[in-house]
């Protein structure tokens, strides 16, 4: 069940960004941010949704495969060391956000918003 949830939540973020890229590429960061926000604060669940990690992975996969692999590798390394999924997600998100400020400026806005919301 967890794998299906991870896949579907990631697919949600991937599809939102992929469609935006094919319609009008300038809206890609906005589509990614809104997909994450929509997952975290869904109207039908009284604005109480998930953390948005899986949706963030889907957004990253659609934007840049290299960035998403850095996220996934960081998550796996932290998980192997500490055995906490939530800690792994937080650290991977923060590390990738800091890296994006220097190397991947095209996704730094999306990651900064996602990181702030995930940390809150």
C-alpha positions as CSV (number, residue, x, y, z in Angstrom):
1,X,0.0,0.0,0.0
2,X,2.8,2.4,0.8
3,X,4.4,1.8,-2.6
4,X,1.2,2.6,-4.4
5,X,0.7,5.8,-2.3
6,X,4.3,6.9,-3.1
7,X,3.8,6.2,-6.8
8,X,0.4,7.9,-7.1
9,X,1.5,11.0,-5.1
10,X,4.7,11.3,-7.2
11,X,2.7,10.8,-10.3
12,X,0.4,13.7,-9.3
13,X,3.4,16.1,-9.1
14,X,5.0,14.7,-12.2
15,X,1.9,15.1,-14.3
16,X,1.3,18.7,-13.1
17,X,4.8,19.8,-14.1
18,X,4.9,17.7,-17.3
19,X,1.6,19.2,-18.6
20,X,2.8,22.7,-17.7
21,X,6.1,22.1,-19.5
22,X,4.3,21.1,-22.7
23,X,1.7,23.9,-22.6
24,X,3.8,26.9,-21.5
25,X,7.2,26.2,-20.0
26,X,7.3,29.5,-17.9
27,X,4.6,28.0,-15.7
28,X,6.6,25.0,-14.7
29,X,7.7,26.3,-11.2
30,X,4.2,27.5,-10.5
31,X,2.7,24.1,-11.5
32,X,5.2,22.3,-9.2
33,X,4.5,24.6,-6.3
34,X,0.8,24.3,-6.7
35,X,0.9,20.5,-6.9
36,X,2.8,20.4,-3.7
37,X,0.5,22.9,-2.0
38,X,-2.5,21.0,-3.2
39,X,-1.2,17.8,-1.7
40,X,-0.4,19.4,1.6
41,X,-3.6,21.4,1.9
42,X,-6.4,19.7,0.1
43,X,-9.8,21.4,0.3
44,X,-11.7,18.1,0.6
45,X,-9.7,17.1,3.7
46,X,-10.2,20.4,5.4
47,X,-6.7,21.6,4.4
48,X,-5.0,18.7,6.3
49,X,-3.0,16.7,3.8
50,X,0.3,14.9,3.7
51,X,3.8,16.3,4.0
52,X,4.3,16.6,0.3
53,X,7.5,14.6,0.0
54,X,6.3,12.2,-2.6
55,X,4.7,14.9,-4.6
56,X,8.0,16.9,-4.4
57,X,9.8,13.9,-5.8
58,X,7.4,13.7,-8.8
59,X,7.9,17.4,-9.4
60,X,11.6,17.0,-9.3
61,X,11.5,14.0,-11.7
62,X,9.6,16.1,-14.2
63,X,11.9,19.1,-13.9
64,X,15.3,17.4,-13.8
65,X,16.2,13.7,-13.4
66,X,19.6,14.6,-11.9
67,X,18.1,16.7,-9.1
68,X,15.6,14.0,-8.2
69,X,18.4,11.4,-8.0
70,X,20.4,13.6,-5.6
71,X,17.2,13.8,-3.5
72,X,16.6,10.1,-3.5
73,X,20.3,9.2,-2.8
74,X,20.4,11.6,0.1
75,X,17.2,10.2,1.4
76,X,18.5,6.6,1.2
77,X,21.8,7.5,2.9
78,X,20.2,9.2,5.8
79,X,17.6,6.4,6.1
80,X,20.3,3.7,6.2
81,X,22.1,5.6,9.0
82,X,19.2,6.7,11.2
83,X,16.3,4.5,10.1
84,X,13.7,7.3,10.2
85,X,11.8,8.1,7.0
86,X,10.7,11.5,8.2
87,X,14.2,12.6,9.2
88,X,15.5,11.4,5.8
89,X,12.9,13.4,4.0
90,X,13.6,16.6,6.0
91,X,17.4,16.3,5.5
92,X,17.1,15.4,1.8
93,X,14.8,18.3,1.2
94,X,17.1,20.8,3.0
95,X,20.2,19.5,1.3
96,X,18.7,19.7,-2.1
97,X,17.3,23.1,-1.5
98,X,20.7,24.4,-0.5
99,X,22.3,22.7,-3.6
100,X,19.6,24.2,-5.8
101,X,20.5,27.7,-4.7
102,X,24.0,27.2,-6.2
103,X,23.6,24.7,-9.0
104,X,20.0,24.4,-10.0
105,X,18.5,27.9,-10.0
106,X,15.6,26.8,-12.2
107,X,14.1,24.8,-9.3
108,X,15.3,26.8,-6.3
109,X,12.0,28.6,-5.9
110,X,9.9,25.4,-5.9
111,X,12.3,23.7,-3.5
112,X,12.5,26.7,-1.2
113,X,8.7,26.9,-0.9
114,X,8.4,23.1,-0.5
115,X,11.1,23.0,2.1
116,X,9.6,25.8,4.2
117,X,6.2,24.1,4.1
118,X,7.6,20.7,4.9
119,X,9.6,22.0,7.8
120,X,6.6,23.8,9.2
